[in-house]
Amino acid sequence: MAPALAPAGIPRLARGVRLRHDEARGQWVLLAPERVLHPDPVAVEILRRVDGARTIDAIVDDLILAFAIDRERVAGDVDAFLANLALKGMVEVAT
């Protein structure tokens, strides 16, 4: 299990990592050097908000407003998802 991230941390995609919509297949892909991930719709909503300016708390708040869901659950899911990507070197979190 990945360690928890600071709610005030500011995530950004690591150098060379891009979120793109594959028009030919009609799906989102997370591109990294020598890797391609196919994020599910929940992951895409999180990744679309990872802009290097918003804190993790701000991303959680935005998701709550957009989807009217429980804060504790969203915060846990966002933290786990971003921490996992950070372990893989695909996301960097500034504190």
C-alpha positions in Angstrom: 0.0 0.0 0.0 1.3 3.4 -0.9 1.8 6.0 1.9 -0.8 8.7 2.2 -0.2 12.0 0.5 -0.5 15.4 2.2 -3.9 17.0 1.4 -2.1 20.3 0.7 0.3 18.6 -1.7 0.1 19.7 -5.3 0.2 16.8 -7.8 1.4 17.1 -11.4 2.1 14.6 -14.1 5.7 13.6 -14.2 7.9 14.7 -17.1 7.0 12.8 -20.2 3.6 11.6 -18.8 0.5 12.8 -20.7 -3.3 12.2 -20.5 -4.7 12.0 -24.0 -8.0 11.0 -25.6 -7.4 8.3 -28.2 -10.0 9.3 -30.8 -9.6 6.1 -32.8 -10.5 4.0 -29.8 -12.8 6.5 -28.1 -11.0 6.2 -24.8 -8.5 8.0 -22.6 -4.9 6.8 -22.2 -2.2 7.8 -19.8 1.0 7.9 -21.8 4.4 7.5 -20.2 7.8 6.5 -21.5 7.5 2.9 -22.6 4.0 2.6 -20.9 0.4 3.1 -21.8 -2.3 2.9 -19.1 -6.0 2.8 -19.8 -7.6 4.6 -16.9 -11.2 4.0 -15.9 -13.7 6.9 -15.9 -13.1 7.7 -12.3 -9.3 7.8 -12.8 -9.8 10.1 -15.8 -11.9 12.5 -13.7 -9.1 12.7 -11.2 -6.3 13.0 -13.8 -8.1 15.8 -15.6 -7.8 17.8 -12.5 -4.1 17.1 -11.9 -2.8 20.4 -13.4 0.2 21.3 -11.1 -1.7 24.1 -9.6 -4.5 22.5 -7.5 -3.9 20.8 -4.2 -5.2 17.3 -3.5 -7.9 18.9 -1.3 -9.0 21.2 -4.1 -9.2 18.2 -6.5 -11.3 16.4 -3.9 -13.6 19.4 -3.4 -14.1 19.8 -7.2 -15.0 16.1 -7.5 -17.5 16.5 -4.6 -19.2 19.4 -6.3 -19.2 17.7 -9.7 -20.6 14.4 -8.6 -22.3 15.0 -5.2 -20.5 12.2 -3.4 -19.1 11.6 0.1 -16.0 13.6 0.9 -14.3 10.8 3.0 -14.7 8.2 0.3 -13.5 10.6 -2.5 -10.5 11.8 -0.4 -9.5 8.2 0.2 -9.9 7.2 -3.4 -8.0 10.2 -4.7 -5.2 9.7 -2.2 -4.8 6.0 -3.0 -4.9 6.6 -6.8 -2.4 9.5 -6.8 -0.1 7.7 -4.3 0.0 4.6 -6.5 0.9 6.7 -9.5 3.6 8.5 -7.5 5.1 5.2 -6.6 5.2 4.3 -10.3 6.9 7.7 -11.1 4.0 8.9 -13.1 2.9 11.7 -10.7 5.0 14.0 -8.6 3.5 15.8 -5.5 5.0 19.1 -4.3 4.5 19.9 -0.7 
